[in-house]
């Protein structure tokens, strides 16, 4: 398994790495990675093909598959009912089977205060707001011209809080907990159960997934990113041009493992 020692130049066109899934643990983003992005989060569905691949991946890794998402646990559970995966929600603040969410003293009050401010802003401009267990998000996918204004508003609001930080993703800006992220969730999970002693492989499509790539690297693993636009740099070792490219690669890598086994 290749170890990554520096930021990867996303323009080099390198081939995807070979993965021995029998020795690895998989950490997968949901929206834009396992499932196609939609205009509204409620319209997202997990395709049957990806569902079958996740089940096969769990078989090969001995159950070391986790879905790391910005969605609440209560929201993401419905997509993976009766599937052998571990779920982490709210950008690492919630981990199924652990004491969560990880809210520092005063954080809930800050989330409520910031939600009220974000809601007022969103109502003024016709934007979508989500209040999560440990985050507040404002989506502007239907109004992409507001990206600069929304990111500035959320960043400025975060400056007023000692408990929250800004997190800017694909057509969404959020206020999340300062002390946790998807990367800390990966590190926690790697200490337990089926994940322990394996090589972490993290896959995501957004800047919010870069923490998982860095966390995987710190343990000798790798990150794989999906990016439909040119990236200046990323902590991922390889960049897939489309989500379909990633799914095709995953299916091929699992078929190779099956044939070898």
C-alpha contacts under 8 A as a table, 3 or more apart, distances in Angstrom:
res1	aa1	res2	aa2	distance
1	X	18	X	7.77
1	X	19	X	7.19
1	X	221	X	7.35
2	X	17	X	7.89
2	X	220	X	7.76
2	X	221	X	7.36
2	X	222	X	7.31
3	X	217	X	6.72
3	X	220	X	5.36
3	X	221	X	6.15
3	X	222	X	6.70
4	X	7	X	7.70
4	X	217	X	6.07
4	X	220	X	7.54
4	X	221	X	7.71
4	X	222	X	6.77
4	X	237	X	6.79
5	X	217	X	7.75
6	X	235	X	7.38
7	X	233	X	6.45
7	X	234	X	5.81
7	X	235	X	4.88
7	X	236	X	7.39
8	X	233	X	5.93
8	X	234	X	5.55
8	X	235	X	5.80
8	X	236	X	6.25
8	X	237	X	5.76
8	X	238	X	7.65
9	X	12	X	6.12
9	X	231	X	7.98
9	X	232	X	6.82
9	X	233	X	5.11
9	X	234	X	6.83
10	X	13	X	7.32
10	X	230	X	7.42
10	X	231	X	5.74
10	X	232	X	6.56
10	X	233	X	5.58
10	X	234	X	6.49
10	X	238	X	7.02
10	X	239	X	6.16
11	X	230	X	7.21
11	X	231	X	7.23
11	X	232	X	7.77
13	X	239	X	7.98
14	X	238	X	6.76
15	X	238	X	7.33
16	X	238	X	5.91
16	X	239	X	7.94
16	X	249	X	7.93
17	X	238	X	7.56
18	X	253	X	7.50
19	X	24	X	7.65
19	X	253	X	7.09
20	X	23	X	5.70
20	X	24	X	6.38
20	X	257	X	7.31
21	X	24	X	4.76
21	X	25	X	7.17
21	X	57	X	7.53
21	X	60	X	6.05
21	X	61	X	5.68
21	X	254	X	7.74
21	X	257	X	7.29
22	X	60	X	5.41
22	X	61	X	5.02
22	X	62	X	7.52
23	X	61	X	6.83
23	X	198	X	5.57
23	X	199	X	6.35
24	X	61	X	6.23
24	X	64	X	7.60
24	X	198	X	4.91
24	X	199	X	4.44
24	X	200	X	5.79
24	X	201	X	6.77
25	X	61	X	6.24
25	X	64	X	4.87
25	X	65	X	5.94
25	X	195	X	5.85
25	X	198	X	5.75
25	X	199	X	5.78
25	X	200	X	4.80
25	X	201	X	5.99
26	X	61	X	7.88
26	X	64	X	6.30
26	X	65	X	4.73
26	X	66	X	6.23
26	X	200	X	6.07
26	X	201	X	5.00
26	X	202	X	6.06
26	X	203	X	7.89
27	X	65	X	5.99
27	X	66	X	4.85
27	X	67	X	5.78
27	X	68	X	6.54
27	X	186	X	7.30
27	X	200	X	7.14
27	X	201	X	6.05
27	X	202	X	4.62
27	X	203	X	6.31
28	X	33	X	7.28
28	X	34	X	7.34
28	X	65	X	7.68
28	X	66	X	6.20
28	X	67	X	4.77
28	X	68	X	5.87
28	X	202	X	5.96
28	X	203	X	5.04
28	X	204	X	6.33
29	X	32	X	7.55
29	X	33	X	5.62
29	X	34	X	6.67
29	X	67	X	5.70
29	X	68	X	5.11
29	X	69	X	5.55
29	X	203	X	6.20
29	X	204	X	4.95
29	X	205	X	7.45
29	X	209	X	7.45
30	X	33	X	5.27
30	X	34	X	4.90
30	X	35	X	5.87
30	X	67	X	6.59
30	X	68	X	7.00
30	X	69	X	5.87
30	X	204	X	7.83
31	X	34	X	6.40
31	X	35	X	5.24
31	X	36	X	6.29
31	X	37	X	5.75
31	X	44	X	7.62
31	X	69	X	7.63
32	X	35	X	5.46
32	X	36	X	4.95
32	X	37	X	4.98
32	X	204	X	7.59
32	X	205	X	5.99
32	X	243	X	6.91
33	X	36	X	6.86
33	X	203	X	7.37
33	X	204	X	5.77
33	X	205	X	6.00
33	X	226	X	7.24
33	X	243	X	6.09
34	X	46	X	6.79
34	X	50	X	6.30
34	X	247	X	7.91
35	X	44	X	6.86
35	X	45	X	6.24
35	X	46	X	5.06
35	X	47	X	6.63
35	X	50	X	7.72
36	X	44	X	6.82
36	X	45	X	7.48
36	X	46	X	7.84
36	X	243	X	7.63
37	X	41	X	7.84
37	X	44	X	6.54
38	X	41	X	6.34
38	X	43	X	6.16
38	X	44	X	5.79
39	X	43	X	7.45
39	X	141	X	6.18
39	X	142	X	6.75
40	X	43	X	5.55
40	X	44	X	7.38
41	X	44	X	5.62
45	X	79	X	7.46
46	X	50	X	6.79
46	X	51	X	6.65
46	X	79	X	6.53
47	X	50	X	5.45
47	X	51	X	6.25
48	X	51	X	4.94
48	X	52	X	6.25
49	X	52	X	5.27
49	X	53	X	6.33
50	X	53	X	4.98
50	X	54	X	6.13
50	X	247	X	7.31
51	X	54	X	5.28
51	X	55	X	6.39
52	X	55	X	5.19
52	X	56	X	6.25
53	X	56	X	5.02
53	X	57	X	5.97
53	X	250	X	7.66
53	X	251	X	6.59
53	X	254	X	7.95
54	X	57	X	4.92
54	X	58	X	6.16
54	X	65	X	7.94
55	X	58	X	5.15
55	X	59	X	6.45
55	X	83	X	6.84
55	X	84	X	6.82
56	X	59	X	5.06
56	X	60	X	6.42
56	X	254	X	7.47
57	X	60	X	5.21
57	X	61	X	6.14
57	X	65	X	7.30
57	X	254	X	7.02
58	X	61	X	5.22
58	X	62	X	5.87
58	X	63	X	4.54
58	X	64	X	6.24
58	X	65	X	5.77
58	X	84	X	6.45
58	X	85	X	7.11
59	X	62	X	5.38
59	X	63	X	6.22
60	X	63	X	7.64
60	X	257	X	7.98
61	X	64	X	5.24
61	X	65	X	7.19
62	X	194	X	6.49
63	X	84	X	6.37
63	X	85	X	6.74
63	X	194	X	6.01
63	X	195	X	7.94
64	X	85	X	7.45
64	X	86	X	7.99
64	X	194	X	5.10
64	X	195	X	5.01
65	X	84	X	7.72
65	X	85	X	5.26
65	X	86	X	6.31
65	X	195	X	7.95
66	X	85	X	5.43
66	X	86	X	4.50
66	X	87	X	5.62
66	X	88	X	7.27
67	X	85	X	7.03
67	X	86	X	6.31
67	X	87	X	5.00
67	X	88	X	6.12
68	X	87	X	6.32
68	X	88	X	4.85
68	X	89	X	6.21
68	X	91	X	7.06
68	X	92	X	7.10
68	X	182	X	6.31
68	X	185	X	7.80
69	X	72	X	7.81
69	X	76	X	7.97
69	X	88	X	6.24
69	X	89	X	5.08
69	X	90	X	6.47
69	X	91	X	5.80
69	X	92	X	7.64
69	X	182	X	7.53
70	X	89	X	5.49
70	X	90	X	4.43
70	X	91	X	4.49
70	X	92	X	7.72
71	X	75	X	6.27
71	X	76	X	6.23
71	X	89	X	5.32
71	X	90	X	5.33
71	X	91	X	7.48
71	X	132	X	7.30
72	X	75	X	5.12
72	X	76	X	6.27
72	X	89	X	4.82
72	X	90	X	5.16
72	X	94	X	7.63
72	X	132	X	5.86
72	X	133	X	6.22
73	X	76	X	5.19
73	X	77	X	5.95
73	X	87	X	7.00
73	X	88	X	6.57
73	X	89	X	4.83
73	X	90	X	7.27
73	X	94	X	6.74
73	X	95	X	7.78
73	X	96	X	7.43
74	X	77	X	5.75
74	X	78	X	7.63
75	X	78	X	6.34
76	X	79	X	5.65
76	X	80	X	7.12
76	X	87	X	7.69
76	X	89	X	7.46
77	X	80	X	5.44
77	X	81	X	6.11
77	X	87	X	7.52
78	X	81	X	5.48
80	X	83	X	5.28
80	X	85	X	7.58
86	X	95	X	7.89
86	X	96	X	6.53
87	X	95	X	6.12
87	X	96	X	5.54
88	X	91	X	7.39
88	X	92	X	5.88
88	X	93	X	7.54
88	X	94	X	5.39
88	X	95	X	4.27
88	X	96	X	6.10
88	X	185	X	7.10
89	X	92	X	5.74
89	X	93	X	6.42
89	X	94	X	4.88
89	X	95	X	6.39
90	X	93	X	5.32
90	X	94	X	5.93
90	X	132	X	6.85
90	X	133	X	6.69
90	X	134	X	5.74
90	X	135	X	6.39
90	X	176	X	7.90
91	X	94	X	7.53
91	X	176	X	7.55
91	X	180	X	7.37
91	X	181	X	4.96
91	X	182	X	4.98
92	X	95	X	6.77
92	X	180	X	5.88
92	X	181	X	4.59
92	X	182	X	4.44
92	X	183	X	7.27
92	X	184	X	6.49
92	X	185	X	4.80
93	X	100	X	6.61
93	X	101	X	5.01
93	X	102	X	5.15
93	X	103	X	7.55
93	X	134	X	6.45
93	X	177	X	7.52
93	X	180	X	6.06
93	X	181	X	6.81
93	X	185	X	7.54
94	X	98	X	7.69
94	X	99	X	7.89
94	X	100	X	4.97
94	X	101	X	4.56
94	X	102	X	6.73
95	X	98	X	5.49
95	X	99	X	7.51
95	X	100	X	6.38
95	X	101	X	7.51
95	X	185	X	7.22
96	X	100	X	7.88
99	X	102	X	7.38
100	X	103	X	7.74
101	X	133	X	7.03
101	X	134	X	6.76
102	X	180	X	7.91
103	X	106	X	7.95
103	X	107	X	5.83
103	X	108	X	6.98
103	X	134	X	7.26
103	X	177	X	7.58
104	X	107	X	5.51
104	X	163	X	7.41
105	X	108	X	7.67
106	X	109	X	5.46
106	X	110	X	6.41
106	X	163	X	7.43
107	X	110	X	4.99
107	X	111	X	6.11
107	X	163	X	5.56
107	X	164	X	7.45
107	X	177	X	7.64
108	X	111	X	5.03
108	X	112	X	6.24
108	X	134	X	7.70
109	X	112	X	5.13
109	X	113	X	6.17
110	X	113	X	5.03
110	X	114	X	6.01
110	X	161	X	6.91
110	X	163	X	7.04
110	X	164	X	7.58
111	X	114	X	5.20
111	X	115	X	5.87
111	X	134	X	7.29
111	X	135	X	6.72
111	X	136	X	6.86
111	X	164	X	7.85
111	X	175	X	7.92
112	X	115	X	5.05
112	X	116	X	6.30
113	X	116	X	5.32
113	X	117	X	6.56
114	X	117	X	5.01
114	X	118	X	6.04
114	X	136	X	7.47
114	X	157	X	7.27
114	X	175	X	7.93
115	X	118	X	5.03
115	X	119	X	5.87
115	X	131	X	6.76
115	X	136	X	5.95
116	X	119	X	5.16
116	X	120	X	6.30
117	X	120	X	5.30
117	X	121	X	6.37
118	X	121	X	5.04
118	X	122	X	5.97
118	X	129	X	7.35
118	X	136	X	7.88
118	X	138	X	7.23
118	X	154	X	7.87
119	X	122	X	5.04
119	X	123	X	6.01
119	X	129	X	6.35
120	X	123	X	5.28
120	X	124	X	6.35
121	X	124	X	5.25
121	X	125	X	6.66
122	X	125	X	5.30
122	X	126	X	5.62
122	X	127	X	4.59
122	X	128	X	6.48
122	X	129	X	6.69
122	X	138	X	7.15
123	X	126	X	5.11
123	X	127	X	6.36
124	X	127	X	7.96
127	X	138	X	6.75
127	X	139	X	6.18
127	X	140	X	5.84
127	X	142	X	7.96
127	X	143	X	7.74
128	X	138	X	5.60
128	X	139	X	5.09
128	X	140	X	6.87
129	X	136	X	7.34
129	X	137	X	5.63
129	X	138	X	4.48
129	X	139	X	6.33
130	X	136	X	5.78
130	X	137	X	4.99
130	X	138	X	6.37
131	X	135	X	6.31
131	X	136	X	4.69
131	X	137	X	6.50
132	X	135	X	4.97
132	X	136	X	5.86
132	X	137	X	7.79
134	X	176	X	6.42
134	X	177	X	6.74
135	X	174	X	6.66
135	X	175	X	5.49
135	X	176	X	4.58
135	X	177	X	6.97
136	X	174	X	5.47
136	X	175	X	5.23
136	X	176	X	6.81
137	X	172	X	6.69
137	X	173	X	5.75
137	X	174	X	4.18
137	X	175	X	6.49
138	X	150	X	7.95
138	X	172	X	5.71
138	X	173	X	5.56
138	X	174	X	6.31
139	X	171	X	5.96
139	X	172	X	4.39
139	X	173	X	6.66
140	X	143	X	4.98
140	X	144	X	5.76
140	X	146	X	6.81
140	X	147	X	7.00
140	X	150	X	7.89
140	X	171	X	5.40
140	X	172	X	6.05
141	X	144	X	5.47
141	X	171	X	4.96
141	X	172	X	7.27
143	X	146	X	5.84
143	X	147	X	7.88
144	X	147	X	5.63
144	X	171	X	6.84
145	X	148	X	7.58
146	X	149	X	5.30
146	X	150	X	5.96
147	X	150	X	5.27
147	X	151	X	6.05
147	X	171	X	7.08
148	X	151	X	5.37
148	X	152	X	6.12
149	X	152	X	5.22
149	X	153	X	6.14
150	X	153	X	5.08
150	X	154	X	6.17
150	X	173	X	7.02
151	X	154	X	5.27
151	X	155	X	5.99
151	X	168	X	6.80
151	X	173	X	6.06
152	X	155	X	5.13
152	X	156	X	5.99
153	X	156	X	5.21
153	X	157	X	6.12
154	X	157	X	5.03
154	X	158	X	6.15
154	X	166	X	6.27
154	X	173	X	6.68
154	X	174	X	6.88
154	X	175	X	6.95
155	X	158	X	5.12
155	X	159	X	6.48
155	X	165	X	7.66
155	X	166	X	5.35
156	X	159	X	5.19
156	X	160	X	7.13
157	X	160	X	5.47
157	X	161	X	7.29
158	X	161	X	5.34
158	X	162	X	7.92
158	X	164	X	5.91
158	X	165	X	5.31
158	X	166	X	5.79
158	X	175	X	6.64
159	X	162	X	7.58
159	X	165	X	7.68
161	X	164	X	5.66
161	X	165	X	7.74
162	X	178	X	7.99
163	X	177	X	6.04
163	X	178	X	5.78
164	X	175	X	5.88
164	X	176	X	5.27
164	X	177	X	4.63
164	X	178	X	5.00
165	X	175	X	5.47
165	X	176	X	5.42
165	X	177	X	6.08
165	X	178	X	5.20
166	X	173	X	7.14
166	X	174	X	5.72
166	X	175	X	4.80
166	X	176	X	6.40
167	X	173	X	5.78
167	X	174	X	5.02
167	X	175	X	6.16
167	X	176	X	6.74
167	X	208	X	6.95
168	X	171	X	8.00
168	X	172	X	6.13
168	X	173	X	4.37
168	X	174	X	6.23
168	X	207	X	7.25
168	X	208	X	7.12
169	X	172	X	5.18
169	X	173	X	5.96
169	X	206	X	6.02
169	X	207	X	5.72
169	X	208	X	5.90
170	X	206	X	6.32
170	X	207	X	7.75
177	X	180	X	5.92
177	X	181	X	7.63
178	X	181	X	7.97
180	X	183	X	7.75
180	X	184	X	5.82
180	X	185	X	7.54
181	X	184	X	5.41
181	X	185	X	6.54
181	X	211	X	7.00
182	X	185	X	5.04
182	X	186	X	6.32
182	X	208	X	7.77
182	X	209	X	6.88
182	X	211	X	6.16
182	X	212	X	5.65
183	X	186	X	5.07
183	X	187	X	6.34
183	X	209	X	7.87
183	X	211	X	4.63
183	X	212	X	4.03
183	X	213	X	7.41
183	X	214	X	7.19
183	X	215	X	5.18
183	X	216	X	7.81
184	X	187	X	5.05
184	X	188	X	6.17
184	X	211	X	7.99
184	X	212	X	7.76
184	X	215	X	7.32
185	X	188	X	5.12
185	X	189	X	6.16
186	X	189	X	5.21
186	X	190	X	6.15
186	X	212	X	6.58
186	X	215	X	6.86
186	X	216	X	7.51
187	X	190	X	5.22
187	X	191	X	6.87
187	X	215	X	6.58
187	X	216	X	7.91
188	X	191	X	5.58
188	X	192	X	7.31
189	X	192	X	5.44
189	X	193	X	7.94
189	X	195	X	6.53
189	X	196	X	7.84
190	X	193	X	7.96
190	X	195	X	4.93
190	X	196	X	5.07
190	X	197	X	7.50
190	X	198	X	7.71
190	X	200	X	7.83
191	X	195	X	6.87
191	X	196	X	5.22
192	X	195	X	5.90
192	X	196	X	5.37
193	X	196	X	5.85
195	X	198	X	5.79
199	X	216	X	7.99
199	X	219	X	7.30
199	X	220	X	6.66
199	X	221	X	5.23
200	X	216	X	5.38
200	X	219	X	7.22
200	X	220	X	7.52
200	X	221	X	4.77
200	X	222	X	6.61
201	X	216	X	6.52
201	X	221	X	5.78
201	X	222	X	5.18
201	X	223	X	5.83
201	X	224	X	7.56
202	X	212	X	6.26
202	X	213	X	5.92
202	X	216	X	6.56
202	X	222	X	6.40
202	X	223	X	4.67
202	X	224	X	6.10
203	X	209	X	7.70
203	X	213	X	7.72
203	X	223	X	5.83
203	X	224	X	4.71
203	X	225	X	5.68
203	X	226	X	7.76
204	X	209	X	5.43
204	X	210	X	7.95
204	X	224	X	6.62
204	X	225	X	5.07
204	X	226	X	6.18
205	X	209	X	6.79
205	X	225	X	5.24
205	X	226	X	4.37
205	X	227	X	5.92
206	X	209	X	5.44
206	X	210	X	7.23
206	X	225	X	7.56
206	X	226	X	7.52
206	X	227	X	7.51
207	X	210	X	5.36
208	X	211	X	6.77
209	X	212	X	5.40
209	X	213	X	6.69
210	X	213	X	5.04
210	X	214	X	6.35
210	X	234	X	7.12
210	X	235	X	6.23
210	X	236	X	7.41
211	X	214	X	5.22
211	X	215	X	6.14
212	X	215	X	4.93
212	X	216	X	5.99
212	X	223	X	7.40
213	X	216	X	5.15
213	X	217	X	6.17
213	X	222	X	6.44
213	X	223	X	4.45
213	X	224	X	7.47
213	X	235	X	5.70
213	X	236	X	5.65
214	X	217	X	5.04
214	X	218	X	6.23
214	X	223	X	7.61
214	X	235	X	6.02
214	X	236	X	7.85
215	X	218	X	5.14
215	X	219	X	6.78
216	X	219	X	5.38
216	X	220	X	6.53
216	X	221	X	4.73
216	X	222	X	5.58
216	X	223	X	6.62
217	X	220	X	5.03
217	X	221	X	4.76
217	X	222	X	5.37
217	X	223	X	7.26
218	X	221	X	7.15
222	X	236	X	6.64
222	X	237	X	6.20
223	X	235	X	6.89
223	X	236	X	4.17
223	X	237	X	5.55
223	X	238	X	7.12
224	X	236	X	5.02
224	X	237	X	5.88
224	X	238	X	5.10
224	X	239	X	5.92
224	X	240	X	7.53
225	X	236	X	5.91
225	X	237	X	7.93
225	X	238	X	6.34
225	X	239	X	4.72
225	X	240	X	6.11
226	X	239	X	5.52
226	X	240	X	4.64
226	X	241	X	6.01
226	X	242	X	5.95
226	X	243	X	6.06
226	X	246	X	7.15
227	X	230	X	7.08
227	X	231	X	7.43
227	X	239	X	6.47
227	X	240	X	6.20
227	X	241	X	5.40
227	X	242	X	6.38
228	X	240	X	7.92
228	X	241	X	5.14
228	X	242	X	5.66
229	X	241	X	7.65
231	X	234	X	7.04
234	X	237	X	7.84
236	X	239	X	6.99
240	X	243	X	7.07
240	X	245	X	6.04
240	X	246	X	5.94
241	X	245	X	6.69
242	X	245	X	5.23
242	X	246	X	6.75
243	X	246	X	5.15
243	X	247	X	6.35
244	X	247	X	5.05
244	X	248	X	6.04
245	X	248	X	5.17
245	X	249	X	6.15
246	X	249	X	5.07
246	X	250	X	6.11
247	X	250	X	5.04
247	X	251	X	6.15
248	X	251	X	5.22
248	X	252	X	6.21
249	X	252	X	5.08
249	X	253	X	6.07
250	X	253	X	5.13
250	X	254	X	6.20
251	X	254	X	5.23
251	X	255	X	6.21
252	X	255	X	5.05
252	X	256	X	6.22
253	X	256	X	5.13
253	X	257	X	6.38
254	X	257	X	5.08
254	X	258	X	6.26
255	X	258	X	5.05
255	X	259	X	6.21
256	X	259	X	5.18
256	X	260	X	6.08
257	X	260	X	5.08
257	X	261	X	5.97
258	X	261	X	5.12
